[in-house]
Amino acid sequence: MKKWIYQVDAFSAKPFGGNPAGVMVLDEMPQDARMQAIAAEMNLSETAFLTPQGEEFNLRWFTPATEVELCGHATLASAHILWEQGYLTTGQTAVFNTASGVLKARRSGDWIEMDFPAYTISPAESLREVEDALGASINALVETGGNLLAEMIAEDGVRGLEPDYSAIGHLPYQGVIATSRSVEPGFDFVSRYFAPRVGINEDPVTGSAHSSLGPYWAEKLGKNEMRARQISARGGELKVRVVQPRVFISGQAVTVFRAELLV
């Protein structure tokens, strides 16, 4: 039986935007070393591996360097493939059993809405160290979901960041989320995400970061439904809806290619 691997651009309505993810749907989960080798070969920020379990799916995510406990864009890509390739009908909900618990995804027109946990927010004390790593002043710093979230004074400050990836990689966190209010009408906040510790200097669009960004900005802005943009070089758009203790993160996706694994 052929073993297909798909590359999907997540959080984008057009090819070559958003965040590319690899997706494999298999009868049984390969050995960890095998999945890690495939993820390293794909060299994308994440490659997702799925196996059916009744009407649900087991789902794991690997960066080129390690397995991670939660990934938004590869979950979006996985749900997209399940519907596109006929594993699920259009009206079915995609249910994933993961290291972060049960995650769900539903289709809503051209958008896919994912049901993710909302991460708690707590004060962080390493402001000067993070400012040195980012090379910029920070307005506020918090810990959330294994990351640091740094609110910058303005969107230009987020766009202009040229971080020291080595310094970020030595922080005792998975990564650093940089964010600010958006200056663009129709959008509430922007972000960038740096995670060299797990093999990703800058992630193009990070769905899981919005499990932190959603609760953070919902409290600051006094609203539970928001539009967000991740302003990496590729960039991507998201809808975020906070209903504690969950965050509903929506995006679009497009399949770029399918390849057969020959080894």
C-alpha positions as CSV (number, residue, x, y, z in Angstrom):
1,M,0.0,0.0,0.0
2,K,1.4,3.4,-0.9
3,K,2.4,5.7,1.9
4,W,1.6,9.3,0.9
5,I,2.9,12.4,2.6
6,Y,1.1,15.7,1.9
7,Q,2.5,19.2,2.2
8,V,-0.2,21.7,3.2
9,D,0.1,25.5,3.6
10,A,-1.9,26.2,6.8
11,F,-3.4,29.6,7.7
12,S,-3.4,30.6,4.1
13,A,-6.0,30.7,1.4
14,K,-3.4,30.5,-1.4
15,P,-0.3,28.2,-2.0
16,F,3.1,29.4,-0.8
17,G,1.7,31.4,2.1
18,G,1.0,30.6,5.7
19,N,2.9,27.8,7.4
20,P,3.7,24.6,5.5
21,A,3.2,21.3,7.4
22,G,3.7,17.7,6.4
23,V,0.9,15.2,7.0
24,M,0.9,11.4,6.9
25,V,-2.2,9.2,7.6
26,L,-1.1,5.7,8.4
27,D,-2.6,2.4,9.5
28,E,-0.4,2.3,12.6
29,M,2.0,4.8,14.2
30,P,5.7,4.3,13.2
31,Q,8.5,4.1,15.7
32,D,9.5,7.4,17.2
33,A,12.9,7.4,15.5
34,R,11.2,6.8,12.1
35,M,8.8,9.7,12.6
36,Q,11.7,11.9,13.7
37,A,13.7,11.0,10.6
38,I,10.8,11.7,8.3
39,A,10.2,15.1,10.0
40,A,13.9,15.9,9.6
41,E,13.8,14.9,6.0
42,M,10.7,17.2,5.4
43,N,12.5,20.0,7.2
44,L,9.3,21.8,7.9
45,S,8.4,23.4,11.3
46,E,6.2,20.3,11.9
47,T,5.2,17.1,10.3
48,A,2.0,15.4,11.6
49,F,1.4,11.6,11.9
50,L,-2.2,10.3,12.2
51,T,-3.6,6.9,12.7
52,P,-7.4,6.0,12.9
53,Q,-8.9,4.9,16.2
54,G,-12.5,4.2,15.4
55,E,-14.0,7.4,14.2
56,E,-11.3,9.4,15.8
57,F,-7.5,9.8,15.1
58,N,-4.4,9.6,17.1
59,L,-2.2,12.6,16.2
60,R,1.5,13.4,17.0
61,W,3.7,16.2,15.8
62,F,7.5,16.3,15.1
63,T,9.7,19.3,14.3
64,P,13.0,18.5,12.5
65,A,14.6,18.2,16.0
66,T,12.0,16.8,18.4
67,E,8.4,15.9,19.2
68,V,6.1,18.6,20.5
69,E,3.0,18.4,22.7
70,L,0.9,20.8,20.7
71,C,0.9,22.2,17.2
72,G,-1.8,24.3,15.7
73,H,-0.9,24.6,12.0
74,A,-0.2,20.9,11.6
75,T,-3.5,20.1,13.3
76,L,-5.2,22.4,10.8
77,A,-3.3,20.8,7.9
78,S,-4.3,17.3,9.3
79,A,-8.0,18.1,9.4
80,H,-7.8,19.6,5.9
81,I,-6.4,16.4,4.5
82,L,-8.9,14.2,6.3
83,W,-11.7,16.1,4.6
84,E,-10.0,16.6,1.3
85,Q,-9.0,12.9,0.9
86,G,-12.3,11.5,2.1
87,Y,-11.3,10.1,5.5
88,L,-14.1,12.3,6.9
89,T,-17.2,13.7,5.2
90,T,-17.7,17.5,5.1
91,G,-20.1,17.6,8.0
92,Q,-18.0,15.3,10.3
93,T,-16.0,16.8,13.2
94,A,-12.3,15.8,13.2
95,V,-11.4,14.4,16.7
96,F,-7.8,14.0,17.6
97,N,-6.3,12.2,20.6
98,T,-3.0,14.0,21.4
99,A,-0.4,14.6,24.1
100,S,-2.4,17.8,24.9
101,G,-5.7,16.0,25.3
102,V,-8.6,15.7,22.9
103,L,-8.6,18.4,20.1
104,K,-11.4,18.9,17.6
105,A,-11.7,20.7,14.3
106,R,-14.9,21.6,12.3
107,R,-15.4,23.1,8.9
108,S,-17.1,26.4,8.5
109,G,-17.3,27.4,4.9
110,D,-13.7,27.9,3.7
111,W,-12.4,28.1,7.2
112,I,-11.5,25.3,9.7
113,E,-12.1,26.1,13.4
114,M,-10.0,24.2,16.0
115,D,-10.9,23.6,19.6
116,F,-7.7,24.1,21.7
117,P,-7.0,24.6,25.4
118,A,-6.6,28.1,26.7
119,Y,-3.3,28.6,28.5
120,T,-3.0,30.4,31.7
121,I,-1.0,33.7,32.0
122,S,1.4,34.3,34.9
123,P,4.1,37.0,35.5
124,A,7.6,36.4,34.3
125,E,10.8,37.9,35.8
126,S,13.4,37.5,33.1
127,L,12.6,40.8,31.4
128,R,16.2,42.1,30.9
129,E,17.4,38.7,29.6
130,V,14.6,38.5,27.1
131,E,15.1,42.1,26.0
132,D,18.7,41.3,25.3
133,A,17.7,38.2,23.3
134,L,15.1,40.1,21.2
135,G,17.3,43.2,20.9
136,A,14.3,45.5,21.8
137,S,12.5,47.0,24.8
138,I,9.4,45.0,26.1
139,N,6.2,46.6,27.4
140,A,5.2,43.5,29.4
141,L,6.4,39.9,29.8
142,V,4.4,36.8,30.9
143,E,4.8,33.0,31.1
144,T,2.2,30.9,29.3
145,G,2.0,27.4,27.8
146,G,5.7,26.7,28.2
147,N,6.6,29.9,26.3
148,L,7.4,33.5,27.2
149,L,5.0,36.1,25.7
150,A,6.5,39.5,25.2
151,E,4.2,42.4,24.5
152,M,6.0,45.1,22.4
153,I,5.1,48.8,22.5
154,A,4.0,48.9,18.9
155,E,3.6,46.8,15.8
156,D,6.7,48.3,14.2
157,G,8.7,46.9,17.2
158,V,7.4,43.4,16.4
159,R,8.1,43.7,12.7
160,G,11.6,45.1,13.2
161,L,12.8,42.4,15.6
162,E,16.2,40.7,14.7
163,P,16.5,38.4,17.6
164,D,19.6,36.5,18.8
165,Y,18.4,32.9,18.2
166,S,21.2,31.4,20.3
167,A,20.3,33.5,23.3
168,I,16.6,32.6,22.9
169,G,17.5,29.0,22.6
170,H,19.3,29.2,26.0
171,L,16.2,30.5,27.8
172,P,14.4,27.8,29.8
173,Y,11.3,28.0,27.6
174,Q,10.2,26.4,24.4
175,G,10.1,29.7,22.7
176,V,9.3,33.4,22.7
177,I,6.1,35.0,21.4
178,A,6.4,38.6,20.4
179,T,3.1,40.5,20.1
180,S,1.5,43.9,19.9
181,R,-1.8,45.5,19.0
182,S,-2.4,45.7,15.3
183,V,-2.4,49.0,13.4
184,E,-4.3,47.5,10.5
185,P,-8.0,48.0,10.5
186,G,-9.9,44.8,11.0
187,F,-7.2,43.1,13.0
188,D,-6.7,43.2,16.7
189,F,-3.2,42.0,17.3
190,V,-0.1,40.7,15.5
191,S,2.6,38.3,16.6
192,R,5.9,36.5,15.7
193,Y,7.2,33.3,17.3
194,F,10.8,32.2,17.8
195,A,11.6,28.7,19.0
196,P,15.2,27.7,18.2
197,R,15.3,25.4,21.1
198,V,13.0,22.9,19.2
199,G,14.7,23.6,15.8
200,I,12.6,26.5,14.6
201,N,14.3,29.9,14.5
202,E,11.0,31.6,13.4
203,D,7.8,29.8,12.8
204,P,5.8,31.3,9.9
205,V,2.3,31.0,11.6
206,T,1.8,29.4,15.0
207,G,-1.6,28.2,15.8
208,S,-0.7,26.9,19.3
209,A,0.7,30.3,20.3
210,H,-2.8,31.6,20.0
211,S,-3.8,29.4,22.9
212,S,-1.8,32.0,24.9
213,L,-2.4,35.1,22.7
214,G,-6.1,34.6,22.7
215,P,-6.6,34.7,26.5
216,Y,-3.9,37.5,26.8
217,W,-5.5,39.9,24.3
218,A,-9.1,39.0,25.3
219,E,-8.4,40.3,28.8
220,K,-6.5,43.4,27.6
221,L,-9.0,44.3,24.9
222,G,-12.2,43.3,26.7
223,K,-13.4,41.1,23.8
224,N,-13.6,37.4,23.1
225,E,-13.6,37.4,19.3
226,M,-10.6,38.7,17.5
227,R,-8.8,38.7,14.2
228,A,-5.0,38.1,14.3
229,R,-2.1,38.3,11.9
230,Q,1.3,36.6,12.3
231,I,3.7,38.9,10.5
232,S,6.6,36.5,9.6
233,A,8.0,36.7,6.1
234,R,5.2,34.3,4.8
235,G,2.5,35.5,7.2
236,G,-0.9,34.2,8.0
237,E,-4.4,35.2,9.2
238,L,-6.4,33.7,12.1
239,K,-9.7,34.1,13.8
240,V,-9.6,33.7,17.6
241,R,-12.6,33.1,19.9
242,V,-12.0,32.6,23.6
243,V,-14.5,30.7,25.6
244,Q,-12.6,29.7,28.8
245,P,-11.1,27.2,29.3
246,R,-10.9,26.8,25.5
247,V,-9.7,28.8,22.6
248,F,-11.2,28.4,19.1
249,I,-8.6,29.1,16.4
250,S,-9.7,29.3,12.8
251,G,-7.7,29.3,9.6
252,Q,-7.7,28.2,6.0
253,A,-5.5,25.7,4.3
254,V,-4.4,24.5,0.8
255,T,-2.6,21.3,-0.3
256,V,0.6,22.1,-2.2
257,F,1.7,18.6,-3.2
258,R,1.5,14.9,-2.5
259,A,4.5,12.6,-2.6
260,E,5.0,8.8,-2.1
261,L,7.4,7.6,0.6
262,L,9.6,5.0,-1.1
263,V,11.7,3.9,1.8
